[in-house]
Amino acid sequence: PRLRGAVARDGLPPAALAEVDSKGNLWKGTLYSGMLMVAIATFVPFSFLDDTISAGILAAFCITNWSVISLRYMSSNNGTYSPLLDRYMMRFNAESLASGLIARHLLHAMAGKIMFALLTIGLIYDMKNIFSLPLGSFPPNDGYYRAPMVPFVPLLGIYVNWYLVAQLELTGIALLLVYIGAATVFYYTYGLRHTRRRRTKNLRMSLIQKNNCSVDCLRLSSIIHHEQY
């Protein structure tokens, strides 16, 4: 509940999920999510849920590994976001899942062997491109935990996790893809527009336009940004 409340305070899901009562309990978020879970457990057969839950956890591990690589890149490039890195990572994730599915269901056929070989070449190509990006490293003895062998270990984790997902029943994998698709649609239609960072950016741009980029305007927008964070 606390994780969901923290995300709601940022604005991704509705802010009602972050409301607390007089004792500090996230009662609305707990109530709404509990009702949703009861409905799912009541109407969706457990034979579908078990594989879907397993696939969801493994997919979350893939996202975590992806985040490690993205954060290492941004920390080494003054916080600069890289669409190119995300493009390579998206392809690598898709190729990992596809190769796992082919190894599970189609590898006995010649066409399956050919597709598996092509996907392996694609995986190696994307790994090479990811390795070529400036991920950098941290100085020793800085007091922080450092993930070892980045990006090799995260990429290996992504491949293994998607391979394990591919060993599940196709129904569970299909439900996972439906869930990811629905979450993506919700993010772009609601969450992205309501995040605190986006609201702050829109407010700063509005102030700059109204005040013709004056110094006072920039100072005010900076104060608003720091107060919200």
ABEGO torsion letter per residue (X at the ends): XAAAAAAAAAGABBAAAABBBAAGBBAAAAAAAAAAAAAAAAABBAAAAAAAAAAAAAAAAAAAAAAAAAAAAAAAAGGBBBAAAAAAAAAAAAAAAAAAAAAAAAAABAAAAAAAAAAAAAAAAAAAAAAABBAEBBBBGAGBBBBBGOAAAAAAAAAAAAAAAAABBAAAAAAAAAAAAAAAAAAAAAAAAABAAAAAAAAAAAAAAAAGGBAAAAAAAAAAAAAAX
